[in-house]
Amino acid sequence: MLDVEKIAQEADVIISGFAVKKEEDGFHVFDLNNRTGVAVFKEDQTLIETNMDDIELTSAKKILSESLEYIGVA
């Protein structure tokens, strides 16, 4: 289970219950409401791996896309 408090403190952006963090291997998107959902994306937003269901993953992709300008990548 995710340490939601730690993830929230270290996140670059939090939008609608999803935390986005820039890492060396790309972007990690955490579903703070699910507490187990994580998706890892490359720099080009290609999915590397996830344990999210399809609906949760669709939301994570949208959140990542929206958060790039706040992270300073877009």
PQR file with spaces between the fields and no chain letter, atoms N, CA, C, O and H, PARSE charges and radii, in Angstrom:
ATOM       1  N    MET     1       0.846   -1.177    0.000 -0.4000 1.5000
ATOM       2  CA   MET     1       0.000    0.000    0.000 -0.0000 2.0000
ATOM       3  C    MET     1       0.890    1.239    0.000  0.5500 1.7000
ATOM       4  O    MET     1       1.949    1.262    0.628 -0.5500 1.4000
ATOM       5  N    LEU     2       0.448    2.249   -0.704 -0.4000 1.5000
ATOM       6  CA   LEU     2       1.209    3.486   -0.839 -0.0000 2.0000
ATOM       7  C    LEU     2       1.193    4.311    0.440  0.5500 1.7000
ATOM       8  O    LEU     2       0.206    4.323    1.174 -0.5500 1.4000
ATOM       9  H    LEU     2      -0.412    2.231   -1.214  0.4000 1.0000
ATOM      10  N    ASP     3       2.304    5.000    0.695 -0.4000 1.5000
ATOM      11  CA   ASP     3       2.374    5.962    1.783 -0.0000 2.0000
ATOM      12  C    ASP     3       1.894    7.293    1.212  0.5500 1.7000
ATOM      13  O    ASP     3       2.690    8.093    0.720 -0.5500 1.4000
ATOM      14  H    ASP     3       3.106    4.990    0.098  0.4000 1.0000
ATOM      15  N    VAL     4       0.589    7.518    1.282 -0.4000 1.5000
ATOM      16  CA   VAL     4      -0.050    8.664    0.639 -0.0000 2.0000
ATOM      17  C    VAL     4       0.536    9.986    1.119  0.5500 1.7000
ATOM      18  O    VAL     4       0.753   10.886    0.307 -0.5500 1.4000
ATOM      19  H    VAL     4      -0.058    6.868    1.682  0.4000 1.0000
ATOM      20  N    GLU     5       0.792   10.123    2.395 -0.4000 1.5000
ATOM      21  CA   GLU     5       1.328   11.379    2.925 -0.0000 2.0000
ATOM      22  C    GLU     5       2.711   11.676    2.334  0.5500 1.7000
ATOM      23  O    GLU     5       2.985   12.808    1.934 -0.5500 1.4000
ATOM      24  H    GLU     5       0.616    9.392    3.054  0.4000 1.0000
ATOM      25  N    LYS     6       3.568   10.676    2.280 -0.4000 1.5000
ATOM      26  CA   LYS     6       4.908   10.858    1.729 -0.0000 2.0000
ATOM      27  C    LYS     6       4.842   11.193    0.243  0.5500 1.7000
ATOM      28  O    LYS     6       5.544   12.091   -0.222 -0.5500 1.4000
ATOM      29  H    LYS     6       3.345    9.757    2.605  0.4000 1.0000
ATOM      30  N    ILE     7       4.014   10.487   -0.494 -0.4000 1.5000
ATOM      31  CA   ILE     7       3.861   10.740   -1.929 -0.0000 2.0000
ATOM      32  C    ILE     7       3.347   12.155   -2.161  0.5500 1.7000
ATOM      33  O    ILE     7       3.849   12.859   -3.038 -0.5500 1.4000
ATOM      34  H    ILE     7       3.444    9.757   -0.116  0.4000 1.0000
ATOM      35  N    ALA     8       2.363   12.572   -1.393 -0.4000 1.5000
ATOM      36  CA   ALA     8       1.804   13.921   -1.546 -0.0000 2.0000
ATOM      37  C    ALA     8       2.860   14.993   -1.263  0.5500 1.7000
ATOM      38  O    ALA     8       2.908   16.007   -1.959 -0.5500 1.4000
ATOM      39  H    ALA     8       1.956   12.000   -0.682  0.4000 1.0000
ATOM      40  N    GLN     9       3.690   14.784   -0.269 -0.4000 1.5000
ATOM      41  CA   GLN     9       4.731   15.759    0.059 -0.0000 2.0000
ATOM      42  C    GLN     9       5.796   15.841   -1.025  0.5500 1.7000
ATOM      43  O    GLN     9       6.339   16.918   -1.272 -0.5500 1.4000
ATOM      44  H    GLN     9       3.651   13.961    0.296  0.4000 1.0000
ATOM      45  N    GLU    10       6.101   14.729   -1.674 -0.4000 1.5000
ATOM      46  CA   GLU    10       7.159   14.684   -2.676 -0.0000 2.0000
ATOM      47  C    GLU    10       6.662   14.942   -4.099  0.5500 1.7000
ATOM      48  O    GLU    10       7.472   15.092   -5.014 -0.5500 1.4000
ATOM      49  H    GLU    10       5.659   13.855   -1.474  0.4000 1.0000
ATOM      50  N    ALA    11       5.344   14.995   -4.297 -0.4000 1.5000
ATOM      51  CA   ALA    11       4.779   15.147   -5.636 -0.0000 2.0000
ATOM      52  C    ALA    11       5.105   16.517   -6.227  0.5500 1.7000
ATOM      53  O    ALA    11       5.196   17.519   -5.518 -0.5500 1.4000
ATOM      54  H    ALA    11       4.687   14.873   -3.554  0.4000 1.0000
ATOM      55  N    ASP    12       5.274   16.526   -7.535 -0.4000 1.5000
ATOM      56  CA   ASP    12       5.460   17.784   -8.245 -0.0000 2.0000
ATOM      57  C    ASP    12       4.121   18.487   -8.433  0.5500 1.7000
ATOM      58  O    ASP    12       4.040   19.715   -8.379 -0.5500 1.4000
ATOM      59  H    ASP    12       5.200   15.712   -8.111  0.4000 1.0000
ATOM      60  N    VAL    13       3.066   17.696   -8.657 -0.4000 1.5000
ATOM      61  CA   VAL    13       1.727   18.223   -8.880 -0.0000 2.0000
ATOM      62  C    VAL    13       0.705   17.239   -8.309  0.5500 1.7000
ATOM      63  O    VAL    13       0.890   16.025   -8.391 -0.5500 1.4000
ATOM      64  H    VAL    13       3.131   16.699   -8.701  0.4000 1.0000
ATOM      65  N    ILE    14      -0.374   17.772   -7.731 -0.4000 1.5000
ATOM      66  CA   ILE    14      -1.515   16.943   -7.326 -0.0000 2.0000
ATOM      67  C    ILE    14      -2.755   17.546   -7.965  0.5500 1.7000
ATOM      68  O    ILE    14      -3.064   18.721   -7.771 -0.5500 1.4000
ATOM      69  H    ILE    14      -0.525   18.759   -7.664  0.4000 1.0000
ATOM      70  N    ILE    15      -3.463   16.717   -8.735 -0.4000 1.5000
ATOM      71  CA   ILE    15      -4.687   17.150   -9.410 -0.0000 2.0000
ATOM      72  C    ILE    15      -5.739   16.061   -9.234  0.5500 1.7000
ATOM      73  O    ILE    15      -5.494   14.898   -9.555 -0.5500 1.4000
ATOM      74  H    ILE    15      -3.212   15.762   -8.892  0.4000 1.0000
ATOM      75  N    SER    16      -6.891   16.432   -8.735 -0.4000 1.5000
ATOM      76  CA   SER    16      -8.046   15.531   -8.633 -0.0000 2.0000
ATOM      77  C    SER    16      -7.709   14.182   -8.006  0.5500 1.7000
ATOM      78  O    SER    16      -8.181   13.148   -8.478 -0.5500 1.4000
ATOM      79  H    SER    16      -7.090   17.377   -8.474  0.4000 1.0000
ATOM      80  N    GLY    17      -6.917   14.180   -6.971 -0.4000 1.5000
ATOM      81  CA   GLY    17      -6.603   12.955   -6.260 -0.0000 2.0000
ATOM      82  C    GLY    17      -5.483   12.130   -6.878  0.5500 1.7000
ATOM      83  O    GLY    17      -5.217   11.017   -6.423 -0.5500 1.4000
ATOM      84  H    GLY    17      -6.533   15.020   -6.587  0.4000 1.0000
ATOM      85  N    PHE    18      -4.826   12.651   -7.902 -0.4000 1.5000
ATOM      86  CA   PHE    18      -3.684   11.986   -8.513 -0.0000 2.0000
ATOM      87  C    PHE    18      -2.436   12.822   -8.265  0.5500 1.7000
ATOM      88  O    PHE    18      -2.452   14.040   -8.447 -0.5500 1.4000
ATOM      89  H    PHE    18      -5.042   13.555   -8.272  0.4000 1.0000
ATOM      90  N    ALA    19      -1.365   12.172   -7.851 -0.4000 1.5000
ATOM      91  CA   ALA    19      -0.081   12.845   -7.634 -0.0000 2.0000
ATOM      92  C    ALA    19       0.852   12.472   -8.777  0.5500 1.7000
ATOM      93  O    ALA    19       0.955   11.305   -9.154 -0.5500 1.4000
ATOM      94  H    ALA    19      -1.352   11.183   -7.703  0.4000 1.0000
ATOM      95  N    VAL    20       1.525   13.473   -9.321 -0.4000 1.5000
ATOM      96  CA   VAL    20       2.466   13.248  -10.415 -0.0000 2.0000
ATOM      97  C    VAL    20       3.854   13.640   -9.934  0.5500 1.7000
ATOM      98  O    VAL    20       4.055   14.713   -9.365 -0.5500 1.4000
ATOM      99  H    VAL    20       1.441   14.421   -9.014  0.4000 1.0000
ATOM     100  N    LYS    21       4.801   12.752  -10.175 -0.4000 1.5000
ATOM     101  CA   LYS    21       6.172   12.997   -9.761 -0.0000 2.0000
ATOM     102  C    LYS    21       7.114   12.687  -10.914  0.5500 1.7000
ATOM     103  O    LYS    21       7.043   11.616  -11.516 -0.5500 1.4000
ATOM     104  H    LYS    21       4.637   11.880  -10.637  0.4000 1.0000
ATOM     105  N    LYS    22       8.001   13.635  -11.216 -0.4000 1.5000
ATOM     106  CA   LYS    22       9.018   13.430  -12.252 -0.0000 2.0000
ATOM     107  C    LYS    22      10.146   12.620  -11.648  0.5500 1.7000
ATOM     108  O    LYS    22      10.679   12.974  -10.596 -0.5500 1.4000
ATOM     109  H    LYS    22       8.059   14.505  -10.726  0.4000 1.0000
ATOM     110  N    GLU    23      10.513   11.527  -12.312 -0.4000 1.5000
ATOM     111  CA   GLU    23      11.596   10.659  -11.866 -0.0000 2.0000
ATOM     112  C    GLU    23      12.585   10.473  -13.012  0.5500 1.7000
ATOM     113  O    GLU    23      12.332   10.929  -14.127 -0.5500 1.4000
ATOM     114  H    GLU    23      10.080   11.239  -13.166  0.4000 1.0000
ATOM     115  N    GLU    24      13.698    9.812  -12.752 -0.4000 1.5000
ATOM     116  CA   GLU    24      14.709    9.567  -13.784 -0.0000 2.0000
ATOM     117  C    GLU    24      14.167    8.762  -14.959  0.5500 1.7000
ATOM     118  O    GLU    24      14.547    9.006  -16.105 -0.5500 1.4000
ATOM     119  H    GLU    24      13.903    9.441  -11.846  0.4000 1.0000
ATOM     120  N    ASP    25      13.278    7.803  -14.684 -0.4000 1.5000
ATOM     121  CA   ASP    25      12.749    6.943  -15.743 -0.0000 2.0000
ATOM     122  C    ASP    25      11.499    7.502  -16.406  0.5500 1.7000
ATOM     123  O    ASP    25      10.920    6.840  -17.267 -0.5500 1.4000
ATOM     124  H    ASP    25      12.970    7.605  -13.754  0.4000 1.0000
ATOM     125  N    GLY    26      11.069    8.697  -16.033 -0.4000 1.5000
ATOM     126  CA   GLY    26       9.882    9.311  -16.623 -0.0000 2.0000
ATOM     127  C    GLY    26       9.004    9.930  -15.554  0.5500 1.7000
ATOM     128  O    GLY    26       9.484   10.634  -14.666 -0.5500 1.4000
ATOM     129  H    GLY    26      11.540    9.235  -15.334  0.4000 1.0000
ATOM     130  N    PHE    27       7.714    9.659  -15.651 -0.4000 1.5000
ATOM     131  CA   PHE    27       6.740   10.214  -14.712 -0.0000 2.0000
ATOM     132  C    PHE    27       6.018    9.088  -13.988  0.5500 1.7000
ATOM     133  O    PHE    27       5.641    8.087  -14.598 -0.5500 1.4000
ATOM     134  H    PHE    27       7.324    9.087  -16.373  0.4000 1.0000
ATOM     135  N    HIS    28       5.832    9.256  -12.697 -0.4000 1.5000
ATOM     136  CA   HIS    28       5.056    8.316  -11.900 -0.0000 2.0000
ATOM     137  C    HIS    28       3.765    9.027  -11.509  0.5500 1.7000
ATOM     138  O    HIS    28       3.788   10.140  -10.983 -0.5500 1.4000
ATOM     139  H    HIS    28       6.139   10.069  -12.201  0.4000 1.0000
ATOM     140  N    VAL    29       2.642    8.368  -11.773 -0.4000 1.5000
ATOM     141  CA   VAL    29       1.329    8.917  -11.440 -0.0000 2.0000
ATOM     142  C    VAL    29       0.694    7.991  -10.419  0.5500 1.7000
ATOM     143  O    VAL    29       0.522    6.797  -10.667 -0.5500 1.4000
ATOM     144  H    VAL    29       2.623    7.464  -12.200  0.4000 1.0000
ATOM     145  N    PHE    30       0.347    8.554   -9.268 -0.4000 1.5000
ATOM     146  CA   PHE    30      -0.222    7.789   -8.156 -0.0000 2.0000
ATOM     147  C    PHE    30      -1.674    8.177   -7.960  0.5500 1.7000
ATOM     148  O    PHE    30      -2.005    9.362   -7.960 -0.5500 1.4000
ATOM     149  H    PHE    30       0.486    9.524   -9.067  0.4000 1.0000
ATOM     150  N    ASP    31      -2.544    7.194   -7.792 -0.4000 1.5000
ATOM     151  CA   ASP    31      -3.939    7.454   -7.440 -0.0000 2.0000
ATOM     152  C    ASP    31      -4.017    7.481   -5.913  0.5500 1.7000
ATOM     153  O    ASP    31      -3.971    6.435   -5.265 -0.5500 1.4000
ATOM     154  H    ASP    31      -2.275    6.230   -7.792  0.4000 1.0000
ATOM     155  N    LEU    32      -4.133    8.667   -5.352 -0.4000 1.5000
ATOM     156  CA   LEU    32      -4.134    8.814   -3.899 -0.0000 2.0000
ATOM     157  C    LEU    32      -5.419    8.297   -3.261  0.5500 1.7000
ATOM     158  O    LEU    32      -5.443    8.007   -2.065 -0.5500 1.4000
ATOM     159  H    LEU    32      -4.170    9.516   -5.878  0.4000 1.0000
ATOM     160  N    ASN    33      -6.478    8.180   -4.045 -0.4000 1.5000
ATOM     161  CA   ASN    33      -7.736    7.654   -3.519 -0.0000 2.0000
ATOM     162  C    ASN    33      -7.731    6.133   -3.458  0.5500 1.7000
ATOM     163  O    ASN    33      -8.325    5.548   -2.552 -0.5500 1.4000
ATOM     164  H    ASN    33      -6.458    8.416   -5.016  0.4000 1.0000
ATOM     165  N    ASN    34      -7.075    5.496   -4.400 -0.4000 1.5000
ATOM     166  CA   ASN    34      -7.016    4.039   -4.473 -0.0000 2.0000
ATOM     167  C    ASN    34      -5.990    3.476   -3.495  0.5500 1.7000
ATOM     168  O    ASN    34      -6.198    2.412   -2.911 -0.5500 1.4000
ATOM     169  H    ASN    34      -6.593    5.971   -5.136  0.4000 1.0000
ATOM     170  N    ARG    35      -4.889    4.192   -3.320 -0.4000 1.5000
ATOM     171  CA   ARG    35      -3.791    3.830   -2.415 -0.0000 2.0000
ATOM     172  C    ARG    35      -2.971    2.644   -2.899  0.5500 1.7000
ATOM     173  O    ARG    35      -2.031    2.230   -2.221 -0.5500 1.4000
ATOM     174  H    ARG    35      -4.720    5.056   -3.793  0.4000 1.0000
ATOM     175  N    THR    36      -3.307    2.089   -4.057 -0.4000 1.5000
ATOM     176  CA   THR    36      -2.469    1.044   -4.653 -0.0000 2.0000
ATOM     177  C    THR    36      -2.178    1.335   -6.115  0.5500 1.7000
ATOM     178  O    THR    36      -1.289    0.712   -6.695 -0.5500 1.4000
ATOM     179  H    THR    36      -4.070    2.426   -4.609  0.4000 1.0000
ATOM     180  N    GLY    37      -2.900    2.261   -6.723 -0.4000 1.5000
ATOM     181  CA   GLY    37      -2.772    2.521   -8.150 -0.0000 2.0000
ATOM     182  C    GLY    37      -1.569    3.375   -8.504  0.5500 1.7000
ATOM     183  O    GLY    37      -1.415    4.492   -8.011 -0.5500 1.4000
ATOM     184  H    GLY    37      -3.622    2.767   -6.252  0.4000 1.0000
ATOM     185  N    VAL    38      -0.714    2.832   -9.370 -0.4000 1.5000
ATOM     186  CA   VAL    38       0.471    3.552   -9.847 -0.0000 2.0000
ATOM     187  C    VAL    38       0.636    3.279  -11.337  0.5500 1.7000
ATOM     188  O    VAL    38       0.434    2.156  -11.800 -0.5500 1.4000
ATOM     189  H    VAL    38      -0.838    1.924   -9.771  0.4000 1.0000
ATOM     190  N    ALA    39       1.006    4.322  -12.081 -0.4000 1.5000
ATOM     191  CA   ALA    39       1.344    4.163  -13.498 -0.0000 2.0000
ATOM     192  C    ALA    39       2.662    4.876  -13.745  0.5500 1.7000
ATOM     193  O    ALA    39       2.906    5.961  -13.218 -0.5500 1.4000
ATOM     194  H    ALA    39       1.169    5.233  -11.705  0.4000 1.0000
ATOM     195  N    VAL    40       3.506    4.254  -14.550 -0.4000 1.5000
ATOM     196  CA   VAL    40       4.808    4.835  -14.897 -0.0000 2.0000
ATOM     197  C    VAL    40       4.810    5.096  -16.397  0.5500 1.7000
ATOM     198  O    VAL    40       4.527    4.209  -17.202 -0.5500 1.4000
ATOM     199  H    VAL    40       3.308    3.373  -14.979  0.4000 1.0000
ATOM     200  N    PHE    41       5.139    6.346  -16.756 -0.4000 1.5000
ATOM     201  CA   PHE    41       5.158    6.774  -18.148 -0.0000 2.0000
ATOM     202  C    PHE    41       6.549    7.263  -18.525  0.5500 1.7000
ATOM     203  O    PHE    41       7.263    7.837  -17.703 -0.5500 1.4000
ATOM     204  H    PHE    41       5.369    7.067  -16.102  0.4000 1.0000
ATOM     205  N    LYS    42       6.928    7.026  -19.791 -0.4000 1.5000
ATOM     206  CA   LYS    42       8.165    7.592  -20.324 -0.0000 2.0000
ATOM     207  C    LYS    42       7.985    9.103  -20.492  0.5500 1.7000
ATOM     208  O    LYS    42       6.890    9.634  -20.307 -0.5500 1.4000
ATOM     209  H    LYS    42       6.349    6.560  -20.459  0.4000 1.0000
ATOM     210  N    GLU    43       9.080    9.785  -20.844 -0.4000 1.5000
ATOM     211  CA   GLU    43       9.041   11.230  -21.087 -0.0000 2.0000
ATOM     212  C    GLU    43       8.013   11.597  -22.162  0.5500 1.7000
ATOM     213  O    GLU    43       7.388   12.655  -22.087 -0.5500 1.4000
ATOM     214  H    GLU    43       9.970    9.354  -20.994  0.4000 1.0000
ATOM     215  N    ASP    44       7.836   10.724  -23.163 -0.4000 1.5000
ATOM     216  CA   ASP    44       6.896   10.999  -24.253 -0.0000 2.0000
ATOM     217  C    ASP    44       5.465   10.556  -23.917  0.5500 1.7000
ATOM     218  O    ASP    44       4.604   10.515  -24.796 -0.5500 1.4000
ATOM     219  H    ASP    44       8.344    9.865  -23.224  0.4000 1.0000
ATOM     220  N    GLN    45       5.223   10.235  -22.677 -0.4000 1.5000
ATOM     221  CA   GLN    45       3.922    9.833  -22.129 -0.0000 2.0000
ATOM     222  C    GLN    45       3.488    8.433  -22.560  0.5500 1.7000
ATOM     223  O    GLN    45       2.308    8.096  -22.456 -0.5500 1.4000
ATOM     224  H    GLN    45       5.923   10.269  -21.963  0.4000 1.0000
ATOM     225  N    THR    46       4.414    7.621  -23.037 -0.4000 1.5000
ATOM     226  CA   THR    46       4.141    6.222  -23.341 -0.0000 2.0000
ATOM     227  C    THR    46       4.134    5.438  -22.039  0.5500 1.7000
ATOM     228  O    THR    46       5.035    5.586  -21.215 -0.5500 1.4000
ATOM     229  H    THR    46       5.373    7.894  -23.121  0.4000 1.0000
ATOM     230  N    LEU    47       3.128    4.616  -21.857 -0.4000 1.5000
ATOM     231  CA   LEU    47       3.003    3.822  -20.643 -0.0000 2.0000
ATOM     232  C    LEU    47       4.086    2.755  -20.573  0.5500 1.7000
ATOM     233  O    LEU    47       4.293    2.007  -21.529 -0.5500 1.4000
ATOM     234  H    LEU    47       2.395    4.496  -22.528  0.4000 1.0000
ATOM     235  N    ILE    48       4.774    2.688  -19.441 -0.4000 1.5000
ATOM     236  CA   ILE    48       5.790    1.652  -19.214 -0.0000 2.0000
ATOM     237  C    ILE    48       5.171    0.495  -18.448  0.5500 1.7000
ATOM     238  O    ILE    48       5.263   -0.659  -18.867 -0.5500 1.4000
ATOM     239  H    ILE    48       4.607    3.296  -18.665  0.4000 1.0000
ATOM     240  N    GLU    49       4.532    0.812  -17.309 -0.4000 1.5000
ATOM     241  CA   GLU    49       3.871   -0.231  -16.523 -0.0000 2.0000
ATOM     242  C    GLU    49       2.818    0.384  -15.615  0.5500 1.7000
ATOM     243  O    GLU    49       2.859    1.573  -15.299 -0.5500 1.4000
ATOM     244  H    GLU    49       4.456    1.749  -16.969  0.4000 1.0000
ATOM     245  N    THR    50       1.877   -0.451  -15.207 -0.4000 1.5000
ATOM     246  CA   THR    50       0.815    0.010  -14.317 -0.0000 2.0000
ATOM     247  C    THR    50       0.141   -1.172  -13.638  0.5500 1.7000
ATOM     248  O    THR    50       0.243   -2.315  -14.084 -0.5500 1.4000
ATOM     249  H    THR    50       1.843   -1.417  -15.465  0.4000 1.0000
ATOM     250  N    ASN    51      -0.543   -0.867  -12.559 -0.4000 1.5000
ATOM     251  CA   ASN    51      -1.428   -1.845  -11.930 -0.0000 2.0000
ATOM     252  C    ASN    51      -2.847   -1.277  -11.844  0.5500 1.7000
ATOM     253  O    ASN    51      -3.698   -1.808  -11.131 -0.5500 1.4000
ATOM     254  H    ASN    51      -0.626    0.061  -12.196  0.4000 1.0000
ATOM     255  N    MET    52      -3.088   -0.185  -12.587 -0.4000 1.5000
ATOM     256  CA   MET    52      -4.402    0.474  -12.595 -0.0000 2.0000
ATOM     257  C    MET    52      -5.351   -0.244  -13.549  0.5500 1.7000
ATOM     258  O    MET    52      -4.920   -0.873  -14.516 -0.5500 1.4000
ATOM     259  H    MET    52      -2.396    0.246  -13.166  0.4000 1.0000
ATOM     260  N    ASP    53      -6.650   -0.141  -13.264 -0.4000 1.5000
ATOM     261  CA   ASP    53      -7.631   -0.658  -14.221 -0.0000 2.0000
ATOM     262  C    ASP    53      -7.779    0.367  -15.357  0.5500 1.7000
ATOM     263  O    ASP    53      -7.202    1.452  -15.288 -0.5500 1.4000
ATOM     264  H    ASP    53      -7.000    0.370  -12.479  0.4000 1.0000
ATOM     265  N    ASP    54      -8.538    0.030  -16.386 -0.4000 1.5000
ATOM     266  CA   ASP    54      -8.645    0.873  -17.581 -0.0000 2.0000
ATOM     267  C    ASP    54      -9.207    2.266  -17.280  0.5500 1.7000
ATOM     268  O    ASP    54      -8.715    3.256  -17.822 -0.5500 1.4000
ATOM     269  H    ASP    54      -9.007   -0.852  -16.442  0.4000 1.0000
ATOM     270  N    ILE    55     -10.205    2.352  -16.443 -0.4000 1.5000
ATOM     271  CA   ILE    55     -10.819    3.644  -16.120 -0.0000 2.0000
ATOM     272  C    ILE    55      -9.838    4.520  -15.344  0.5500 1.7000
ATOM     273  O    ILE    55      -9.681    5.704  -15.643 -0.5500 1.4000
ATOM     274  H    ILE    55     -10.604    1.548  -16.002  0.4000 1.0000
ATOM     275  N    GLU    56      -9.193    3.943  -14.366 -0.4000 1.5000
ATOM     276  CA   GLU    56      -8.209    4.661  -13.556 -0.0000 2.0000
ATOM     277  C    GLU    56      -7.029    5.116  -14.430  0.5500 1.7000
ATOM     278  O    GLU    56      -6.528    6.228  -14.265 -0.5500 1.4000
ATOM     279  H    GLU    56      -9.320    2.982  -14.123  0.4000 1.0000
ATOM     280  N    LEU    57      -6.592    4.264  -15.347 -0.4000 1.5000
ATOM     281  CA   LEU    57      -5.479    4.588  -16.225 -0.0000 2.0000
ATOM     282  C    LEU    57      -5.837    5.728  -17.174  0.5500 1.7000
ATOM     283  O    LEU    57      -5.000    6.590  -17.443 -0.5500 1.4000
ATOM     284  H    LEU    57      -6.999    3.361  -15.481  0.4000 1.0000
ATOM     285  N    THR    58      -7.050    5.747  -17.676 -0.4000 1.5000
ATOM     286  CA   THR    58      -7.499    6.844  -18.536 -0.0000 2.0000
ATOM     287  C    THR    58      -7.412    8.167  -17.788  0.5500 1.7000
ATOM     288  O    THR    58      -6.967    9.170  -18.346 -0.5500 1.4000
ATOM     289  H    THR    58      -7.730    5.047  -17.458  0.4000 1.0000
ATOM     290  N    SER    59      -7.831    8.173  -16.538 -0.4000 1.5000
ATOM     291  CA   SER    59      -7.741    9.382  -15.717 -0.0000 2.0000
ATOM     292  C    SER    59      -6.290    9.770  -15.469  0.5500 1.7000
ATOM     293  O    SER    59      -5.952   10.953  -15.514 -0.5500 1.4000
ATOM     294  H    SER    59      -8.192    7.359  -16.085  0.4000 1.0000
ATOM     295  N    ALA    60      -5.437    8.799  -15.211 -0.4000 1.5000
ATOM     296  CA   ALA    60      -4.020    9.066  -14.945 -0.0000 2.0000
ATOM     297  C    ALA    60      -3.347    9.693  -16.165  0.5500 1.7000
ATOM     298  O    ALA    60      -2.553   10.623  -16.021 -0.5500 1.4000
ATOM     299  H    ALA    60      -5.712    7.839  -15.174  0.4000 1.0000
ATOM     300  N    LYS    61      -3.657    9.193  -17.363 -0.4000 1.5000
ATOM     301  CA   LYS    61      -3.090    9.761  -18.591 -0.0000 2.0000
ATOM     302  C    LYS    61      -3.517   11.217  -18.760  0.5500 1.7000
ATOM     303  O    LYS    61      -2.708   12.076  -19.113 -0.5500 1.4000
ATOM     304  H    LYS    61      -4.302    8.438  -17.479  0.4000 1.0000
ATOM     305  N    LYS    62      -4.785   11.479  -18.507 -0.4000 1.5000
ATOM     306  CA   LYS    62      -5.303   12.850  -18.633 -0.0000 2.0000
ATOM     307  C    LYS    62      -4.629   13.771  -17.612  0.5500 1.7000
ATOM     308  O    LYS    62      -4.232   14.886  -17.950 -0.5500 1.4000
ATOM     309  H    LYS    62      -5.442   10.782  -18.220  0.4000 1.0000
ATOM     310  N    ILE    63      -4.502   13.317  -16.390 -0.4000 1.5000
ATOM     311  CA   ILE    63      -3.863   14.108  -15.336 -0.0000 2.0000
ATOM     312  C    ILE    63      -2.403   14.384  -15.695  0.5500 1.7000
ATOM     313  O    ILE    63      -1.928   15.505  -15.518 -0.5500 1.4000
ATOM     314  H    ILE    63      -4.824   12.411  -16.116  0.4000 1.0000
ATOM     315  N    LEU    64      -1.698   13.390  -16.192 -0.4000 1.5000
ATOM     316  CA   LEU    64      -0.308   13.593  -16.587 -0.0000 2.0000
ATOM     317  C    LEU    64      -0.212   14.667  -17.663  0.5500 1.7000
ATOM     318  O    LEU    64       0.612   15.577  -17.571 -0.5500 1.4000
ATOM     319  H    LEU    64      -2.084   12.479  -16.336  0.4000 1.0000
ATOM     320  N    SER    65      -1.045   14.557  -18.666 -0.4000 1.5000
ATOM     321  CA   SER    65      -1.037   15.528  -19.756 -0.0000 2.0000
ATOM     322  C    SER    65      -1.301   16.946  -19.239  0.5500 1.7000
ATOM     323  O    SER    65      -0.644   17.897  -19.660 -0.5500 1.4000
ATOM     324  H    SER    65      -1.714   13.818  -18.741  0.4000 1.0000
ATOM     325  N    GLU    66      -2.256   17.079  -18.334 -0.4000 1.5000
ATOM     326  CA   GLU    66      -2.604   18.390  -17.771 -0.0000 2.0000
ATOM     327  C    GLU    66      -1.516   18.936  -16.854  0.5500 1.7000
ATOM     328  O    GLU    66      -1.376   20.152  -16.724 -0.5500 1.4000
ATOM     329  H    GLU    66      -2.790   16.306  -17.992  0.4000 1.0000
ATOM     330  N    SER    67      -0.760   18.077  -16.230 -0.4000 1.5000
ATOM     331  CA   SER    67       0.212   18.522  -15.238 -0.0000 2.0000
ATOM     332  C    SER    67       1.564   18.918  -15.817  0.5500 1.7000
ATOM     333  O    SER    67       2.360   19.548  -15.120 -0.5500 1.4000
ATOM     334  H    SER    67      -0.874   17.089  -16.335  0.4000 1.0000
ATOM     335  N    LEU    68       1.846   18.571  -17.065 -0.4000 1.5000
ATOM     336  CA   LEU    68       3.165   18.820  -17.643 -0.0000 2.0000
ATOM     337  C    LEU    68       3.559   20.300  -17.621  0.5500 1.7000
ATOM     338  O    LEU    68       4.720   20.625  -17.369 -0.5500 1.4000
ATOM     339  H    LEU    68       1.199   18.059  -17.631  0.4000 1.0000
ATOM     340  N    GLU    69       2.615   21.186  -17.878 -0.4000 1.5000
ATOM     341  CA   GLU    69       2.948   22.615  -17.874 -0.0000 2.0000
ATOM     342  C    GLU    69       3.304   23.097  -16.468  0.5500 1.7000
ATOM     343  O    GLU    69       4.115   24.012  -16.322 -0.5500 1.4000
ATOM     344  H    GLU    69       1.672   20.921  -18.083  0.4000 1.0000
ATOM     345  N    TYR    70       2.720   22.504  -15.443 -0.4000 1.5000
ATOM     346  CA   TYR    70       3.017   22.904  -14.065 -0.0000 2.0000
ATOM     347  C    TYR    70       4.358   22.350  -13.594  0.5500 1.7000
ATOM     348  O    TYR    70       5.016   22.938  -12.736 -0.5500 1.4000
ATOM     349  H    TYR    70       2.062   21.761  -15.561  0.4000 1.0000
ATOM     350  N    ILE    71       4.751   21.224  -14.156 -0.4000 1.5000
ATOM     351  CA   ILE    71       6.034   20.617  -13.821 -0.0000 2.0000
ATOM     352  C    ILE    71       7.153   21.348  -14.546  0.5500 1.7000
ATOM     353  O    ILE    71       8.311   21.292  -14.133 -0.5500 1.4000
ATOM     354  H    ILE    71       4.216   20.745  -14.852  0.4000 1.0000
ATOM     355  N    GLY    72       6.803   22.032  -15.626 -0.4000 1.5000
ATOM     356  CA   GLY    72       7.790   22.770  -16.396 -0.0000 2.0000
ATOM     357  C    GLY    72       8.364   21.981  -17.543  0.5500 1.7000
ATOM     358  O    GLY    72       9.469   22.264  -18.006 -0.5500 1.4000
ATOM     359  H    GLY    72       5.862   22.077  -15.961  0.4000 1.0000
ATOM     360  N    VAL    73       7.614   20.975  -18.013 -0.4000 1.5000
ATOM     361  CA   VAL    73       8.087   20.122  -19.093 -0.0000 2.0000
ATOM     362  C    VAL    73       7.490   20.549  -20.425  0.5500 1.7000
ATOM     363  O    VAL    73       8.162   20.480  -21.454 -0.5500 1.4000
ATOM     364  H    VAL    73       6.717   20.745  -17.637  0.4000 1.0000
ATOM     365  N    ALA    74       6.259   20.983  -20.420 -0.4000 1.5000
ATOM     366  CA   ALA    74       5.565   21.328  -21.678 -0.0000 2.0000
ATOM     367  C    ALA    74       5.920   22.701  -22.167  0.5500 1.7000
ATOM     368  O    ALA    74       5.422   23.135  -23.205 -0.5500 1.4000
ATOM     369  H    ALA    74       5.713   21.039  -19.584  0.4000 1.0000
